[in-house]
Amino acid sequence: MGSCRVTRPLGYNEQYELAQYTLGYSRGVSTACRLTVPGKVHQSGQGHLKSIIYRAIASVVSESPLLQATIKDSESKKPVWVHTGSVDLGKHVEWIELEPLDDRDGLLQEKIMAELDAEFADLTMRPAWRVAILQWAEGEELDVLFTWNHAHTDGMGGRIFLERLQASLILETQKETTTMMVTNLEVPCPDTPLRFPPSTELFVDLPMSMGFLLQQAWNETKPTSIFPNPNTATWAPIKTTPYKTNVRTFTVNNATLSGVLVACRSNQTTLTALLHGLILLSLASRLDEDAAPSFASLTAIDQRRFLPSHPQSYPWLEPSATIANYVTNTTHEFNKALVSQMRAQSDQGLREDEISDNTIELIWSASRRVRADMEARLQKGLRDDRLGLMKFVSNARTLFEKEVRKPRALSWAISNLGMMDGIPSRGGVHTGGEKTWEVRRAQFTLSAHVPDAALLIAAVSLKGGDLVTTCSWQDTVVEDTLAERVVKDLERWMTRIGFSVVSKA
């Protein structure tokens, strides 16, 4: 690691995520992709393959200042980013070679779960991210797993990492000479402080209306004994220990996904909103009214869409291509009347792969509500953004120490990274017809967040490929059987919706 100097204090989002990590309330976030190795690279030998991979990772790191920074005073009120001057990939990248007969998908999921809950080395000495490469002997595909501390970037930043890595692999493969061999894993980062990404509040205003401020103040101070919140997730009480993330994953193939998207469009909603509707039905059918008379959920929103490109103070900044913490959210409420309707339908019986017409209409109705919430939030842009409230928080750690003593506010949260294009330029070939690096599968996974939503749903899909959805929860807080049934419900109902469209085509 080279010379160090303070770059800037952590911003609102960064402090929010760091506080949860240092208190032991969260661990990591991960994005993963399965890449095809071009034939000429595979045939050139293991040394050449590793050299290309390491050089590609080095290229991404050298272009991403937040992957070069450590954190000083991480448990204080005012933690700061420190530029390291260089990054030793030998301390960040793990290469795992597996046998052909190994359970490929099972081992990948085991590794993702292990990485999610693993703490990062001293935050003051090493940037908090890791890459694991899973290579199968004699195979022409490998899995790349990127795991990071949420203070460094958000989910979209994880997607940007994978997309940049793929682009860098293509460029490195085209080179005829090797400029950095595997024996030299030190990545110099001399110019980072000049182009360190600003936090949101440093280059845009976050205006808040008086009505918004009064509502937030009321929510925080109202006596719950007189004004109880019926939406709290009392069925999943907050517990700080034990901290362990459980994850289940399901895949929807491209043909079925295409049908689901057609159904969403014809019902004036979106895939994310549909997921909310399906989770609502699943939980309403499996939790009784005493445990959950109503629900509240959350959708993560990529804030980059609201941020200006090349602002005057940071003319080099392009937020849409920047690995940073530019994320916000909006919440949704499902009242007792709607939940009771859902339960009434489920009481009539939900067969393994069937949903009645009345039930599916309730799902679409709930989904349209969520979409309306989303549209209303997006129309406001940066106005009345909850991120702006962080300026009233003097110590994020104190905030969360109070939060864990309250009832859980959210039953589930959804973060959808959208659709990646796994084939570069939609051709996937070099001149002469040589295939290049192609993403065959992508996955996005979150570790449990102690004070946040009980179920964390993360999704990402490939253009012309599959949708992979993960569900994470804290061990002993949510019953495994309940979470697993929710996942199975999502899979079979989405399959049914997609199949019903495809079969009519």
BELHU-V850967 format. One record per backbone hydrogen bond with DSSP energy under -0.5 kcal/mol. NH is the residue of the N-H (numbers start at 1). CO is the residue of the C=O. E is the energy in kcal/mol with one decimal. If there is no record, write none. Layout:
NH;CO;E  NH;CO;E
This chain:
5;83;-1.3  7;81;-3.0  8;81;-0.7  10;79;-2.3  15;11;-2.9  16;12;-2.3  17;13;-2.2  18;14;-2.5  19;15;-2.5  20;16;-1.2  21;17;-1.9  22;18;-2.9  23;19;-1.6  24;21;-1.4  25;20;-3.1  26;20;-0.9  28;116;-1.2  29;148;-1.8  30;445;-2.7  31;146;-2.2  32;443;-2.6  33;144;-2.0  34;441;-2.4  35;33;-0.6  35;142;-3.1  36;438;-2.2  37;140;-3.2  38;36;-0.5  41;38;-0.6  42;38;-2.5  43;39;-2.4  44;40;-0.8  45;42;-0.8  49;45;-2.0  50;46;-2.7  51;47;-2.1  52;48;-2.2  53;49;-2.4  54;50;-2.9  55;51;-2.3  56;52;-2.2  57;53;-2.4  58;54;-2.6  59;55;-2.0  60;56;-2.0  61;57;-2.6  62;58;-2.5  63;59;-1.0  63;60;-0.5  64;61;-1.5  67;64;-2.1  68;65;-1.6  70;82;-2.5  71;123;-2.5  72;80;-2.6  76;73;-1.8  80;72;-2.0  81;8;-3.2  82;70;-2.6  83;5;-2.9  84;68;-1.1  87;187;-2.1  89;87;-0.9  89;185;-3.0  91;88;-1.9  92;89;-1.5  93;89;-2.6  94;131;-2.8  96;94;-0.6  96;133;-3.4  97;95;-0.5  98;96;-0.5  98;135;-3.3  102;99;-1.7  104;102;-1.3  107;103;-2.8  108;104;-2.0  109;105;-2.3  110;106;-2.1  111;107;-2.3  112;108;-2.5  113;109;-2.3  114;110;-2.2  115;111;-2.7  116;112;-2.5  117;113;-1.5  118;114;-0.8  125;122;-1.6  126;122;-1.8  129;127;-1.8  130;147;-3.0  131;92;-2.8  132;145;-2.5  133;94;-3.1  134;132;-0.6  134;143;-2.8  135;96;-3.1  135;133;-0.7  136;141;-0.8  137;98;-3.0  139;136;-2.3  142;35;-2.2  143;134;-2.4  144;33;-2.8  145;132;-2.8  145;143;-0.5  146;31;-3.0  146;144;-0.5  147;130;-2.7  147;145;-0.6  148;29;-2.3  149;128;-2.5  152;149;-2.4  153;149;-0.7  154;324;-1.5  158;154;-1.5  159;155;-1.7  160;156;-2.7  161;157;-2.1  162;158;-1.7  163;159;-2.4  164;160;-2.8  165;161;-2.5  166;162;-2.4  167;163;-2.1  168;164;-2.7  169;165;-2.5  170;166;-1.9  171;167;-1.9  172;168;-2.8  173;169;-2.1  174;170;-1.4  175;171;-0.8  175;172;-0.5  179;177;-0.6  184;181;-2.0  185;183;-0.6  187;87;-3.5  187;185;-0.6  188;186;-0.7  189;85;-3.1  192;189;-0.6  194;191;-1.1  195;191;-0.6  195;192;-2.0  196;193;-0.8  202;199;-1.9  203;199;-0.6  203;200;-1.5  204;200;-1.2  213;209;-2.3  214;210;-2.7  215;211;-2.2  216;212;-2.4  217;213;-2.4  218;214;-2.4  219;215;-2.4  220;216;-1.6  221;217;-1.7  222;218;-2.5  224;222;-0.6  226;223;-1.3  227;223;-2.9  230;228;-0.8  232;229;-1.2  233;408;-2.7  234;232;-1.7  236;233;-1.9  237;234;-0.5  244;242;-0.8  246;473;-2.9  248;471;-2.0  250;469;-2.3  252;467;-2.7  253;251;-0.5  257;253;-2.9  258;254;-2.7  259;255;-1.6  260;256;-2.4  261;257;-2.6  262;258;-2.0  263;259;-2.3  264;260;-2.4  265;261;-2.3  266;262;-2.4  267;263;-1.1  268;265;-1.6  269;264;-2.6  274;270;-2.4  275;271;-2.3  276;272;-1.7  277;273;-2.1  278;274;-2.6  279;275;-2.5  280;276;-2.5  281;277;-2.0  282;278;-2.4  283;279;-2.9  284;280;-2.6  285;281;-1.9  286;282;-0.8  286;283;-0.6  287;283;-2.0  292;288;-2.2  294;230;-0.7  295;334;-1.9  297;332;-2.4  298;412;-1.4  299;330;-2.8  300;414;-2.4  301;328;-3.1  303;301;-0.7  303;326;-2.0  304;326;-0.7  305;302;-0.9  306;303;-2.0  307;303;-0.6  307;304;-0.9  310;317;-3.4  311;308;-0.5  314;311;-0.8  315;312;-0.6  317;314;-2.2  321;318;-2.0  322;319;-1.8  324;322;-1.0  326;324;-1.1  328;301;-2.8  330;299;-1.9  332;297;-2.6  334;295;-2.9  335;333;-0.6  339;335;-2.4  340;336;-2.6  341;337;-1.8  342;338;-2.2  343;339;-2.5  344;340;-2.4  345;341;-2.0  346;342;-2.3  347;343;-2.5  348;344;-0.7  348;345;-0.7  349;346;-1.6  351;349;-0.6  354;351;-0.5  360;356;-2.7  361;357;-1.9  362;358;-1.7  363;359;-2.1  364;360;-2.4  365;361;-2.3  366;362;-2.6  367;363;-2.4  368;364;-2.4  369;365;-1.7  370;366;-2.0  371;367;-2.5  372;368;-2.4  373;369;-2.3  374;370;-2.5  375;371;-2.8  376;372;-2.4  377;373;-2.2  378;374;-2.9  379;375;-2.3  380;376;-0.9  380;377;-0.6  381;377;-0.6  381;378;-0.9  383;380;-2.2  384;207;-3.0  385;382;-1.0  388;385;-1.8  389;386;-1.3  390;387;-1.7  391;388;-1.4  392;389;-2.0  393;390;-1.6  394;392;-0.7  399;395;-1.7  400;396;-1.9  401;397;-2.2  402;398;-1.5  403;399;-1.9  404;400;-2.0  405;402;-1.5  406;403;-1.8  411;296;-2.8  412;296;-0.8  413;455;-2.1  414;298;-2.5  415;457;-2.5  417;415;-0.6  417;459;-2.9  420;418;-0.6  420;461;-3.1  422;420;-0.9  424;422;-0.6  424;437;-0.5  426;423;-2.3  427;424;-1.8  428;424;-2.0  430;434;-3.2  433;430;-2.1  436;428;-1.8  438;36;-0.6  439;422;-2.4  440;34;-3.5  440;438;-0.6  441;34;-0.9  443;32;-2.4  445;30;-2.7  447;28;-1.7  450;25;-2.8  450;448;-0.5  452;449;-1.0  454;410;-1.2  455;411;-1.7  456;472;-2.5  457;413;-3.2  457;455;-0.6  458;470;-2.2  459;415;-2.3  460;468;-1.7  461;418;-2.4  462;466;-1.5  463;420;-3.3  465;462;-2.5  467;252;-2.6  468;460;-2.5  468;466;-0.5  469;250;-2.6  470;458;-2.9  471;248;-2.5  472;456;-2.4  473;246;-1.9  475;244;-3.2  476;478;-0.5  477;474;-1.6  478;474;-1.5  483;479;-2.3  484;480;-2.8  485;481;-1.8  486;482;-2.2  487;483;-2.2  488;484;-2.3  489;485;-2.6  490;486;-2.5  491;487;-2.4  492;488;-2.6  493;489;-2.7  494;490;-2.3  495;491;-2.2  496;492;-2.2  497;493;-2.6  498;494;-2.7  499;495;-2.8  500;496;-2.2  501;497;-1.2  502;498;-2.4  503;499;-3.0  504;500;-0.6  504;501;-0.6  505;501;-0.8  505;502;-0.8
